[in-house]
Amino acid sequence: MGNKVFVVDVTKCTGCFNCFIACKDEFTDHPWPPYSEPQPEAGHYWIKVDEVERGQFPRVKLSFIAQPCQHCSSPRCIKAARNNAVYKRRDGLVIIDTIKSKGQKRIMEACPYKRIYWNEELDVPQKCTGCVHLLEDGWEVPRCVEACPTEAILFGDRKDFSKLIKKSVQLHPEYGTDPGVYYIGLPKAFIAGSVYCGENQECLENARVTLTHRMNKKPMTTKTNNYGDFEFEGVEANKNYSIKIEAKGYYPVSINDIKLTDSITMENIYLQKRI
């Protein structure tokens, strides 16, 4: 029994919500003792798909981030529970005991990720179980993973995903819980813009655009496409940047002190032909 982890590749998620629907199908009106009571039809998101919007019109990007229980290595819910009402299995999955947890709302309140929900009718905290009842019945993956058409969600032994984990991150490492869910391609800020010829307003293709930050030794570079557009993806926010645009036969243009708090689309940039 290996240490199980989830790996979520945000770049592959299309927002189809199949994972959410499969979870509802498996748990709504279905108790799976001793691991879970029935999930309510509404109000519970045992795998929640957050929509993250970046940028401004006309360049807007939408990413989807699937979030089950993080199945932490140091879960706060276990520390908050009385009578061992929450426990961690040998495979790494964190389970809430359906009987011992009754009335313990503190278990829900202890989760910093807000992935534990309270069932008012049954008076118990509830969350993703990793479909442990299916795993014990011979399934290799939970329903959410089985239902994902793009393989944006993976599940398996940590050792088998070691290469993916090396290029992934955890949500909110500052919580100190060491989650068992790893993310690839979490959306960062981007800087975009368009470059034109100042004389005839035509799109300027193949202009070299350089993005620099005084703390980064290596600048980012790109070239404008046939529409004169450029974009730098994966830029760290809350920093100041400078951009320089160069094109053969044109005077270069530099834009300094770009204060990036969120993704931005810059105003059109015009280059003048050399005399």
Secondary structure, DSSP 8 states (H G I E B T S, - for coil): ---EEEEEEGGG-----HHHHHHHHHHBT--BTTTB--B-SSS--SEEEEEEEEEETTEEEEEEEEEE----SS-HHHHH-STT-EEE-TTS-EEE-TTTTTT-HHHHHH-TT---EEETTTTEEE----SHHHHTTT-SS-HHHHH-TT--EEEEEGGGGHHHHHT-B-S-GGG----SEEEES---EEEEEEEEETTT--B-TT-EEEEE-TT-SS-EEEE--TTSEEEEEEE-SSEEEEEEEE-TTB--EEEEEEEESS-EE---EEE-B--
